[in-house]
Amino acid sequence: MEFLQPGSLAEALAAKAAVPGAVPIAGGTDVMVELNFARRRPDVLLDLNRVPELTGWSLRDGKLRVGAAVTYAELTGERGVTELARHLPGLAMAARTVGSPQIRNRGTIGGNLGSASPAGDCHPSLLAVGAEIEVASAGGSRMIPAAEFFTGVKLNALAPDELIVAVWIGPSAGPEQFAKIGTRNAMVIAVAAFGLALHPDRRAVGTGIGSAAPTPVRASEAEAFLAGALDESGLWDSREGLPPAVVTEFGALVSAAASPIDDVRGTAAYRRHALAVLARRTLTWAWADYQRDVAGEG
Ligand SMILES: Cc1cc2nc3c(=O)[nH]c(=O)nc-3n(C[C@H](O)[C@H](O)[C@H](O)COP(=O)(O)OP(=O)(O)OC[C@H]3O[C@@H](n4cnc5c(N)ncnc54)[C@H](O)[C@@H]3O)c2cc1C
């Protein structure tokens, strides 16, 4: 196996253009499992660990740019970067549920997107906040909305010569929540997961469903219903309590947006039920935060 170790993004993109079959490796927490279990035997590995352009985060033009090589530990603030967690509360909550400290130290947001698993824990939050994925090839770069990034089970919209460079997200203007159900509390693949973002600035609601469809998906009808219900009753302004019927209907619409399957981790029926519960729960938490005017708390 050939091991390429570019020292810049330009070198990495040139290598990907020359050998489109080269498999990028960032934290290696998915790639090494595949190699160890002989599920994959690439001729060429493209190590991204020495590409400085993929690391770190910054605020640019009012948007947050999170490099593809940013780890879960950086997202959560485990390594002391609490400011990032404050900008991305939903994603930080999701990152806290990932694997173990070892996995959170190595695993990256770009690797999660690269694997594009329906159970990837970043995805519901990225959908809920309307993130965009910056990808690049030697020919230039383009932005892909998160909702268009996942194209099938473990498939994404990357062309063979492209790499994920960064994730772009508008700064959090409202409360965000994430919740997941697994067979135990840690080191577990989600049986169902849900991300929610309230956007009071534009009176909109964002959602993301994980582990309950072939790809991570938004619950668009639930988003429109909740935003409309909040608008009609003047609740965005009054911040009064949510009518229970609104919470229940939101849960039902989220559940209806999924297309789950039966598998070793749970049945389709359980996933639908769990999603309704997760949706009601996260909405109740997010609304309580909104009432207390808590936004952007990591
Ligand atoms: C014990 C264990 C527990 C885990 N727990 C969780 C969990 O709770 N939740 C969860 O979501 N995941 C979990 N995972 C899966 C994994 O840790 C995550 O998917 C992680 O985000 C992968 O990141 P990485 O940097 O290690 O990716 P890598 O393994 O390096 O790469 C993953 C994929 O992305 C591609 N890739 C990486 N970077 C780029 C890039 N910049 N451009 C294009 N393609 C790229 C690779 O080619 C590969 O296909 C777990 C894994 C293990 C081994």
The ligand as an SDF file (V2000), in Angstrom:
LIG
                    3D

 53 58  0  0  0  0  0  0  0  0999 V2000
  -14.9790    2.6910   18.8280 C   0  0  0  0  0  0  0  0  0  0  0  0
  -15.6350    3.6520   17.8870 C   0  0  0  0  0  0  0  0  0  0  0  0
  -16.6990    4.4220   18.3190 C   0  0  0  0  0  0  0  0  0  0  0  0
  -17.3300    5.3310   17.4390 C   0  0  0  0  0  0  0  0  0  0  0  0
  -18.3860    6.0560   17.9100 N   0  0  0  0  0  0  0  0  0  0  0  0
  -19.0190    6.9120   17.0670 C   0  0  0  0  0  0  0  0  0  0  0  0
  -20.1540    7.6680   17.5160 C   0  0  0  0  0  0  0  0  0  0  0  0
  -20.5710    7.5840   18.6700 O   0  0  0  0  0  0  0  0  0  0  0  0
  -20.7470    8.5050   16.6300 N   0  0  0  0  0  0  0  0  0  0  0  0
  -20.2980    8.6420   15.3350 C   0  0  0  0  0  0  0  0  0  0  0  0
  -20.8680    9.4220   14.5680 O   0  0  0  0  0  0  0  0  0  0  0  0
  -19.2270    7.9430   14.8850 N   0  0  0  0  0  0  0  0  0  0  0  0
  -18.5860    7.0800   15.7110 C   0  0  0  0  0  0  0  0  0  0  0  0
  -17.5210    6.3620   15.2560 N   0  0  0  0  0  0  0  0  0  0  0  0
  -17.1120    6.4950   13.8570 C   0  0  0  0  0  0  0  0  0  0  0  0
  -15.9830    7.5230   13.6250 C   0  0  0  0  0  0  0  0  0  0  0  0
  -15.2560    7.7910   14.8050 O   0  0  0  0  0  0  0  0  0  0  0  0
  -16.5390    8.8590   13.0790 C   0  0  0  0  0  0  0  0  0  0  0  0
  -17.2460    8.6360   11.8850 O   0  0  0  0  0  0  0  0  0  0  0  0
  -15.4310    9.8870   12.8420 C   0  0  0  0  0  0  0  0  0  0  0  0
  -16.0110   11.1510   12.6430 O   0  0  0  0  0  0  0  0  0  0  0  0
  -14.5470    9.5680   11.6610 C   0  0  0  0  0  0  0  0  0  0  0  0
  -13.5660   10.6020   11.5800 O   0  0  0  0  0  0  0  0  0  0  0  0
  -12.0410   10.2550   11.2240 P   0  0  0  0  0  0  0  0  0  0  0  0
  -11.3200   11.5490   11.1570 O   0  0  0  0  0  0  0  0  0  0  0  0
  -11.5140    9.2300   12.1510 O   0  0  0  0  0  0  0  0  0  0  0  0
  -12.2500    9.6390    9.7740 O   0  0  0  0  0  0  0  0  0  0  0  0
  -11.3580    8.6320    8.9350 P   0  0  0  0  0  0  0  0  0  0  0  0
  -11.5090    7.2470    9.4670 O   0  0  0  0  0  0  0  0  0  0  0  0
   -9.9820    9.1360    8.7650 O   0  0  0  0  0  0  0  0  0  0  0  0
  -12.1480    8.7610    7.5480 O   0  0  0  0  0  0  0  0  0  0  0  0
  -13.5130    8.4100    7.4400 C   0  0  0  0  0  0  0  0  0  0  0  0
  -13.9600    8.5260    5.9930 C   0  0  0  0  0  0  0  0  0  0  0  0
  -13.9320    9.8800    5.5800 O   0  0  0  0  0  0  0  0  0  0  0  0
  -13.0190   10.0730    4.5140 C   0  0  0  0  0  0  0  0  0  0  0  0
  -12.3800   11.3650    4.7760 N   0  0  0  0  0  0  0  0  0  0  0  0
  -11.7860   11.7810    5.9330 C   0  0  0  0  0  0  0  0  0  0  0  0
  -11.4260   13.0690    5.8280 N   0  0  0  0  0  0  0  0  0  0  0  0
  -11.7880   13.4760    4.5970 C   0  0  0  0  0  0  0  0  0  0  0  0
  -11.6890   14.7160    3.8970 C   0  0  0  0  0  0  0  0  0  0  0  0
  -11.1550   15.8180    4.4410 N   0  0  0  0  0  0  0  0  0  0  0  0
  -12.1640   14.7720    2.6340 N   0  0  0  0  0  0  0  0  0  0  0  0
  -12.7370   13.6840    2.0580 C   0  0  0  0  0  0  0  0  0  0  0  0
  -12.8760   12.4930    2.6710 N   0  0  0  0  0  0  0  0  0  0  0  0
  -12.4000   12.3960    3.9280 C   0  0  0  0  0  0  0  0  0  0  0  0
  -12.1080    8.8670    4.5420 C   0  0  0  0  0  0  0  0  0  0  0  0
  -11.5520    8.5550    3.2950 O   0  0  0  0  0  0  0  0  0  0  0  0
  -13.0620    7.7940    5.0110 C   0  0  0  0  0  0  0  0  0  0  0  0
  -13.8540    7.3380    3.9340 O   0  0  0  0  0  0  0  0  0  0  0  0
  -16.8570    5.4610   16.1120 C   0  0  0  0  0  0  0  0  0  0  0  0
  -15.7580    4.7070   15.6770 C   0  0  0  0  0  0  0  0  0  0  0  0
  -15.1460    3.8150   16.5520 C   0  0  0  0  0  0  0  0  0  0  0  0
  -13.9690    3.0150   16.0670 C   0  0  0  0  0  0  0  0  0  0  0  0
  1  2  1  0
  2  3  1  0
  2 52  2  0
  3  4  2  0
  4  5  1  0
  4 50  1  0
  5  6  2  0
  6  7  1  0
  6 13  1  0
  7  8  2  0
  7  9  1  0
  9 10  1  0
 10 11  2  0
 10 12  1  0
 12 13  2  0
 13 14  1  0
 14 15  1  0
 14 50  1  0
 15 16  1  0
 16 17  1  0
 16 18  1  0
 18 19  1  0
 18 20  1  0
 20 21  1  0
 20 22  1  0
 22 23  1  0
 23 24  1  0
 24 25  2  0
 24 26  1  0
 24 27  1  0
 27 28  1  0
 28 29  2  0
 28 30  1  0
 28 31  1  0
 31 32  1  0
 32 33  1  0
 33 34  1  0
 33 48  1  0
 34 35  1  0
 35 36  1  0
 35 46  1  0
 36 37  1  0
 36 45  1  0
 37 38  2  0
 38 39  1  0
 39 40  1  0
 39 45  2  0
 40 41  1  0
 40 42  2  0
 42 43  1  0
 43 44  2  0
 44 45  1  0
 46 47  1  0
 46 48  1  0
 48 49  1  0
 50 51  2  0
 51 52  1  0
 52 53  1  0
M  END
$$$$
